[in-house]
Amino acid sequence: MTVRGVPPYGKVPMSVQMVLLPVFVQVGLTFALLIGMVFGRRKALVSGETKIRDIALGEPNWPKGATQIANCYRNQFELPVLFYALIALALPLRHADLFIVLMSWVFVVTRFAHAGVFVSSNDLGRRSTVWLAGVLVLLAMWIYFALKMLLLI
């Protein structure tokens, strides 16, 4: 049952800003990790902990902290790519509704939690759990989007 003039759940149009804000926050996380990686590597070079000849050919001779941040940064080009693709499709096709926006925020929160564990304790159990939560959220978003597109609901 719908109230006159109020679209049913799932049909509420979202503003472009509401849809893109979680994307911008995720991009911000990626740039923050990039900056952290640069500073971590610079610190290792300036302190002498790492020599240029040891890393000139891309050898993995960075200290643990710099490697953790670099790996976390690299990870932002794995699962989040599917998030960016979903938003890039859903927005112009006008299927970015309240569910997509809310789940986008949940996904971004899982990415921040994952990055936090990754660059601190790097506890594989906790990191894997948070990563899996993000995967499941993103999978739910893709299934929802596919059903809306294919069934035109």
Contact map, one row per residue, 1 for C-alpha under 8 A:
111000010000000000000000000000000000000000000000000000000000000000000000000000000000000000000000000000000000000000000000000000000000000000000000000000000
111101110000000000000000000000000000000000000000000000000000000000000000000000000000000000000000000000000000000000000000000000000000000000000000000000000
111111100000000000000000000000000000000000000000000000000000000000000000000000000000000000000000000000000000000000000000000000000000000000000000000000000
011111000000000000000000000000000000000000000000000000000000000000000000000000000000000000000000000000000000000000000000000000000000000000000000000000000
001111100000000000000000000000000000000000000000000000000000000000000000000000000000000000000000000000000000000000000000000000000000000000000000000000000
011111110000000000000000000000000000000000000000000000000000000000000000000000000000000000000000000000000000000000000000000000000000000000000000000000000
011011111011000000000000000000000000000000000000000000000000000000000000000000000000000000000000000000000000000000000000000000000000000000000000000000000
110001111111000000000000000000000000000000000000000000000000000000000000000000000000000000000000000000000000000000000000000000000000000000000000000000000
000000111111000000000000000000000000000000000000000000000000000000000000000000000000000000000000000000000000000000000000000000000000000000000000000000000
000000011111000000000000000000000000000000000000000000000000000000000000000000000000000000000000111000000000000000000000000000000000000000000000000000000
000000111111100000000000000000000000000000000000000000000000000000000000000000000000000000000000100000000000000000000000000000000000000000000000000000000
000000111111110000000000000000000000000000000000000000000000000000000000000000000000000000000000110000000000000000000000000000000000000000000000000000000
000000000011111000000000000000000000000000000000000000000000000000000000000000000000000000000101110000000000000000000000000000000000000000000000000000000
000000000001111101100000000000000000000000000000000000000000000000000000000000000000000000000001110010000000000000000000000000000000000000000000000000000
000000000000111111100000000000000000000000000000000000000000000000000000000000000000000000000000000000000000000000000000000000000000000000000000000000000
000000000000011111110000000000000000000000000000000000000000000000000000000000000000000000100000000000000000000000000000000000000000000000000000000000000
000000000000001111111000000000000000000000000000000000000000000000000000000000000000000000000000000000000000000000000000000000000000000000000000000000000
000000000000011111111100000000000000000000000000000000000000000000000000000000000000000000000000000010000000000000000000000000000000000000000000000000000
000000000000011111111110000000000000000000000000000000000000000000000000000000000000001000100001000110000000000000000000000000000000000000000000000000000
000000000000000111111111000000000000000000000000000000000000000000000000000000000000001000000000000000000000000000000000000000000000000000000000000000000
000000000000000011111111100000000000000000000000000000000000000000000000000000000000000000000000000000000000000000000000000000000000000000000000000000000
000000000000000001111111110000000000000000000000000000000000000000000000000000000000000000000000000010011001000000000000000000000000000000000000000000000
000000000000000000111111111000000000000000000000000000000000000000000000000000000001000000000000000000010000000000000000000000000000000000000000000000000
000000000000000000011111111100000000000000000000000000000000000000000000000000000000000000000000000000000000000000000000000000000000000000000000000000000
000000000000000000001111111110000000000000000000000000000000000000000000000000000000000000000000000000000001000000000000000000000000000000000000000000000
000000000000000000000111111111000000000000000000000000000000000000000000000000000000000000000000000000000001001000000000000000000000000000000000000000000
000000000000000000000011111111100000000000000000000000000000000000000000000000000000000000000000000000000000000000000000000000000000000000000000000000000
000000000000000000000001111111110000000000000000000000000000000000000000000000000000000000000000000000000000000000000000000000000000000000000000000000000
000000000000000000000000111111111000000000000000000000000000000000000000000000000000000000000000000000000000000100000000000000000000000000000000000000000
000000000000000000000000011111111100000000000000000000000000000000000000100100000000000000000000000000000000000000000000000000000000000000000000000000000
000000000000000000000000001111111110000000000000000000000000000000000000000000000000000000000000000000000000000000000000000000000000000000000000000000000
000000000000000000000000000111111111000000000000000000000000000000000000000000000000000000000000000000000000000000000000000000000000000000000000000000000
000000000000000000000000000011111111100000000000000000000000000000001101100000000000000000000000000000000000000000000000000000000000000000000000000000000
000000000000000000000000000001111111110000000000000000000000000000000100100000000000000000000000000000000000000000000000000000000000000000000000000000000
000000000000000000000000000000111111111000000000000000000000000000000000000000000000000000000000000000000000000000000000000000000000000000000000000000000
000000000000000000000000000000011111111100000000000000000000000000001000000000000000000000000000000000000000000000000000000000000000000000000000000000000
000000000000000000000000000000001111111110000000000000000000000001001100100000000000000000000000000000000000000000000000000000000000000000000000000000000
000000000000000000000000000000000111111111000000000000000000000000000000000000000000000000000000000000000000000000000000000000000000000000000000000000000
000000000000000000000000000000000011111111100000000000000000000000000000000000000000000000000000000000000000000000000000000000000000000000000000000000000
000000000000000000000000000000000001111111110000000000000000000011001000000000000000000000000000000000000000000000000000000000000000000000000000000000000
000000000000000000000000000000000000111111111000000000000000010001000000000000000000000000000000000000000000000000000000000000000000000000000000000000000
000000000000000000000000000000000000011111111100000000000000000000000000000000000000000000000000000000000000000000000000000000000000000000000000000000000
000000000000000000000000000000000000001111111110000000000000000000000000000000000000000000000000000000000000000000000000000000000000000000000000000000000
000000000000000000000000000000000000000111111111110000000000011001000000000000000000000000000000000000000000000000000000000000000000000000000000000000000
000000000000000000000000000000000000000011111111111100000000000000000000000000000000000000000000000000000000000000000000000000000000000000000000000000000
000000000000000000000000000000000000000001111111100000000000000000000000000000000000000000000000000000000000000000000000000000000000000000000000000000000
000000000000000000000000000000000000000000111111110000000000000000000000000000000000000000000000000000000000000000000000000000000000000000000000000000000
000000000000000000000000000000000000000000011111111000000000000000000000000000000000000000000000000000000000000000000000000000000000000000000000000000000
000000000000000000000000000000000000000000011111111000000000001000000000000000000000000000000000000000000000000000000000000000000000000000000000000000000
000000000000000000000000000000000000000000011011111101100000111000000000000000000000000000000000000000000000000000000000000000000000000000000000000000000
000000000000000000000000000000000000000000001001111111100000000000000000000000000000000000000000000000000000000000000000000000000000000000000000000000000
000000000000000000000000000000000000000000001000011111110000000000000000000000000000000000000000000000000000000000000000000000000000000000000000000000000
000000000000000000000000000000000000000000000000001111111000000000000000000000000000000000000000000000000000000000000000000000000000000000000000000000000
000000000000000000000000000000000000000000000000011111111010100000000000000000000000000000000000000000000000000000000000000000000000000000000000000000000
000000000000000000000000000000000000000000000000011111111111110000000000000000000000000000000000000000000000000000000000000000000000000000000000000000000
000000000000000000000000000000000000000000000000000111111110000000000000000000000000000000000000000000000000000000000000000000000000000000000000000000000
000000000000000000000000000000000000000000000000000011111110000000000000000000000000000000000000000000000000000000000000000000000000000000000000000000000
000000000000000000000000000000000000000000000000000000111111000000000000000000000000000000000000000000000000000000000000000000000000000000000000000000000
000000000000000000000000000000000000000000000000000001111111100000000000000000000000000000000000000000000000000000000000000000000000000000000000000000000
000000000000000000000000000000000000000000000000000000100111110000000000000000000000000000000000000000000000000000000000000000000000000000000000000000000
000000000000000000000000000000000000000000000000010001100011111000000000000000000000000000000000000000000000000000000000000000000000000000000000000000000
000000000000000000000000000000000000000010010000010000100001111101100000000000000000000000000000000000000000000000000000000000000000000000000000000000000
000000000000000000000000000000000000000000010000110000000000111111100000000000000000000000000000000000000000000000000000000000000000000000000000000000000
000000000000000000000000000000000000000000000000000000000000011111110000000000000000000000000000000000000000000000000000000000000000000000000000000000000
000000000000000000000000000000000000000100000000000000000000001111111000000000000000000000000000000000000000000000000010000000000000000000000000000000000
000000000000000000000000000000000000100110010000000000000000011111111100000000000000000000000000000000000000000000000000000000000000000000000000000000000
000000000000000000000000000000000000000000000000000000000000011111111110000000000000000000000000000000000000000000000000000000000000000000000000000000000
000000000000000000000000000000000000000000000000000000000000000111111111000000000000000000000000000000000000000000000110010000000000000000000000000000000
000000000000000000000000000000001001100100000000000000000000000011111111100000000000000000000000000000000000000000000110000000000000000000000000000000000
000000000000000000000000000000001100100000000000000000000000000001111111110000000000000000000000000000000000000000000000000000000000000000000000000000000
000000000000000000000000000000000000000000000000000000000000000000111111111000000000000000000000000000000000000000000000000000000000000000000000000000000
000000000000000000000000000000001000000000000000000000000000000000011111111100000000000000000000000000000000000000100110000000000000000000000000000000000
000000000000000000000000000001001100100000000000000000000000000000001111111110000000000000000000000000000000000000000000000000000000000000000000000000000
000000000000000000000000000000000000000000000000000000000000000000000111111111000000000000000000000000000000000000000000000000000000000000000000000000000
000000000000000000000000000000000000000000000000000000000000000000000011111111100000000000000000000000000000000000000000000000000000000000000000000000000
000000000000000000000000000001000000000000000000000000000000000000000001111111111000000000000000000000000000000000000000000000000000000000000000000000000
000000000000000000000000000000000000000000000000000000000000000000000000111111111000000000000000000000000000000000000000000000000000000000000000000000000
000000000000000000000000000000000000000000000000000000000000000000000000011111111100000000000000000000000000000000000000000000000000000000000000000000000
000000000000000000000000000000000000000000000000000000000000000000000000001111111110000000000000000000000000000000000000000000000000001000000000000000000
000000000000000000000000000000000000000000000000000000000000000000000000000111111111000000000000000000000000000000000000000000000000000000000000000000000
000000000000000000000000000000000000000000000000000000000000000000000000000111111111100000000000000000000000000000000000000000000000000000000000000000000
000000000000000000000000000000000000000000000000000000000000000000000000000001111111110000000000000000000000000000000000000000000000000001000000000000000
000000000000000000000000000000000000000000000000000000000000000000000000000000111111111000000000000000010000000000000000000000000000000001000000000000000
000000000000000000000010000000000000000000000000000000000000000000000000000000011111111100000000000000000000000000000000000000000000000000000000000000000
000000000000000000000000000000000000000000000000000000000000000000000000000000001111111110000000000000000000000000000000000000000000000000000000000000000
000000000000000000000000000000000000000000000000000000000000000000000000000000000111111111000000000000000000000000000000000000000000000000000100000000000
000000000000000000110000000000000000000000000000000000000000000000000000000000000011111111100001000000000000000000000000000000000000000000000000000000000
000000000000000000000000000000000000000000000000000000000000000000000000000000000001111111110000000000000000000000000000000000000000000000000000000000000
000000000000000000000000000000000000000000000000000000000000000000000000000000000000111111111000000000000000000000000000000000000000000000000000000000000
000000000000000000000000000000000000000000000000000000000000000000000000000000000000011111111111000000000000000000000000000000000000000000000000100000000
000000000000000100100000000000000000000000000000000000000000000000000000000000000000001111111111000000000000000000000000000000000000000000000000000000000
000000000000000000000000000000000000000000000000000000000000000000000000000000000000000111111110000000000000000000000000000000000000000000000000000000000
000000000000000000000000000000000000000000000000000000000000000000000000000000000000000011111111000000000000000000000000000000000000000000000000000000000
000000000000100000000000000000000000000000000000000000000000000000000000000000000000000001111111100000000000000000000000000000000000000000000000000000000
000000000000000000000000000000000000000000000000000000000000000000000000000000000000000001111111100000000000000000000000000000000000000000000000100110000
000000000000110000100000000000000000000000000000000000000000000000000000000000000000001001101111111110000000000000000000000000000000000000000000000000000
000000000111110000000000000000000000000000000000000000000000000000000000000000000000000000000111111110000000000000000000000000000000000000000000000000000
000000000101110000000000000000000000000000000000000000000000000000000000000000000000000000000001111111000000000000000000000000000000000000000000000000000
000000000100000000000000000000000000000000000000000000000000000000000000000000000000000000000001111111100000000000000000000000000000000000000000000000000
000000000000000000100000000000000000000000000000000000000000000000000000000000000000000000000001111111110000000000000000000000000000000000001000000000000
000000000000010001100100000000000000000000000000000000000000000000000000000000000000000000000001111111111000000000000000000000000000000000000000000000000
000000000000000000000000000000000000000000000000000000000000000000000000000000000000000000000000011111111100000000000000000000000000000000000000000000000
000000000000000000000000000000000000000000000000000000000000000000000000000000000000000000000000001111111110000000000000000000000000000011001000000000000
000000000000000000000110000000000000000000000000000000000000000000000000000000000010000000000000000111111111000000000000000000000000000000000000000000000
000000000000000000000100000000000000000000000000000000000000000000000000000000000000000000000000000011111111100000000000000000000000000000000000000000000
000000000000000000000000000000000000000000000000000000000000000000000000000000000000000000000000000001111111110000000000000000000000010010000000000000000
000000000000000000000000000000000000000000000000000000000000000000000000000000000000000000000000000000111111111000000000000000000000010011000000000000000
000000000000000000000100110000000000000000000000000000000000000000000000000000000000000000000000000000011111111100000000000000000000000000000000000000000
000000000000000000000000000000000000000000000000000000000000000000000000000000000000000000000000000000001111111110000000000000000000000000000000000000000
000000000000000000000000000000000000000000000000000000000000000000000000000000000000000000000000000000000111111111000000000000000110110000000000000000000
000000000000000000000000010000000000000000000000000000000000000000000000000000000000000000000000000000000011111111100000000000000110010000000000000000000
000000000000000000000000000010000000000000000000000000000000000000000000000000000000000000000000000000000001111111110000000000000000000000000000000000000
000000000000000000000000000000000000000000000000000000000000000000000000000000000000000000000000000000000000111111111000000000000100000000000000000000000
000000000000000000000000000000000000000000000000000000000000000000000000000000000000000000000000000000000000011111111100000000100110000000000000000000000
000000000000000000000000000000000000000000000000000000000000000000000001000000000000000000000000000000000000001111111110000000000000000000000000000000000
000000000000000000000000000000000000000000000000000000000000000000000000000000000000000000000000000000000000000111111111000000000000000000000000000000000
000000000000000000000000000000000000000000000000000000000000000000000000000000000000000000000000000000000000000011111111111001100000000000000000000000000
000000000000000000000000000000000000000000000000000000000000000000011001000000000000000000000000000000000000000001111111111000100000000000000000000000000
000000000000000000000000000000000000000000000000000000000000000010011001000000000000000000000000000000000000000000111111110000000000000000000000000000000
000000000000000000000000000000000000000000000000000000000000000000000000000000000000000000000000000000000000000000011111110000000000000000000000000000000
000000000000000000000000000000000000000000000000000000000000000000000000000000000000000000000000000000000000000000001111111000000000000000000000000000000
000000000000000000000000000000000000000000000000000000000000000000010000000000000000000000000000000000000000000000001111111100100000000000000000000000000
000000000000000000000000000000000000000000000000000000000000000000000000000000000000000000000000000000000000000000001100111111100000000000000000000000000
000000000000000000000000000000000000000000000000000000000000000000000000000000000000000000000000000000000000000000000000011111110000000000000000000000000
000000000000000000000000000000000000000000000000000000000000000000000000000000000000000000000000000000000000000000000000001111111000000000000000000000000
000000000000000000000000000000000000000000000000000000000000000000000000000000000000000000000000000000000000000000001000001111111100000000000000000000000
000000000000000000000000000000000000000000000000000000000000000000000000000000000000000000000000000000000000000001001100011111111110000000000000000000000
000000000000000000000000000000000000000000000000000000000000000000000000000000000000000000000000000000000000000000000000000111111111000000000000000000000
000000000000000000000000000000000000000000000000000000000000000000000000000000000000000000000000000000000000000000000000000011111111100000000000000000000
000000000000000000000000000000000000000000000000000000000000000000000000000000000000000000000000000000000000011011000000000001111111110000000000000000000
000000000000000000000000000000000000000000000000000000000000000000000000000000000000000000000000000000000000011001000000000000111111111000000000000000000
000000000000000000000000000000000000000000000000000000000000000000000000000000000000000000000000000000000000000000000000000000011111111100000000000000000
000000000000000000000000000000000000000000000000000000000000000000000000000000000000000000000000000000000000010000000000000000001111111110000000000000000
000000000000000000000000000000000000000000000000000000000000000000000000000000000000000000000000000000000110011000000000000000000111111111000000000000000
000000000000000000000000000000000000000000000000000000000000000000000000000000100000000000000000000000000000000000000000000000000011111111100000000000000
000000000000000000000000000000000000000000000000000000000000000000000000000000000000000000000000000000000000000000000000000000000001111111110000000000000
000000000000000000000000000000000000000000000000000000000000000000000000000000000000000000000000000000100110000000000000000000000000111111111000000000000
000000000000000000000000000000000000000000000000000000000000000000000000000000000110000000000000000000100010000000000000000000000000011111111100000000000
000000000000000000000000000000000000000000000000000000000000000000000000000000000000000000000000000000000000000000000000000000000000001111111110000000000
000000000000000000000000000000000000000000000000000000000000000000000000000000000000000000000000000000000000000000000000000000000000000111111111000000000
000000000000000000000000000000000000000000000000000000000000000000000000000000000000000000000000000100100000000000000000000000000000000011111111100000000
000000000000000000000000000000000000000000000000000000000000000000000000000000000000010000000000000000000000000000000000000000000000000001111111110000000
000000000000000000000000000000000000000000000000000000000000000000000000000000000000000000000000000000000000000000000000000000000000000000111111111000000
000000000000000000000000000000000000000000000000000000000000000000000000000000000000000000000000000000000000000000000000000000000000000000011111111100000
000000000000000000000000000000000000000000000000000000000000000000000000000000000000000001000010000000000000000000000000000000000000000000001111111110000
000000000000000000000000000000000000000000000000000000000000000000000000000000000000000000000000000000000000000000000000000000000000000000000111111111000
000000000000000000000000000000000000000000000000000000000000000000000000000000000000000000000000000000000000000000000000000000000000000000000011111111111
000000000000000000000000000000000000000000000000000000000000000000000000000000000000000000000010000000000000000000000000000000000000000000000001111111111
000000000000000000000000000000000000000000000000000000000000000000000000000000000000000000000010000000000000000000000000000000000000000000000000111111111
000000000000000000000000000000000000000000000000000000000000000000000000000000000000000000000000000000000000000000000000000000000000000000000000011111110
000000000000000000000000000000000000000000000000000000000000000000000000000000000000000000000000000000000000000000000000000000000000000000000000001111111
000000000000000000000000000000000000000000000000000000000000000000000000000000000000000000000000000000000000000000000000000000000000000000000000001111111
000000000000000000000000000000000000000000000000000000000000000000000000000000000000000000000000000000000000000000000000000000000000000000000000001110111
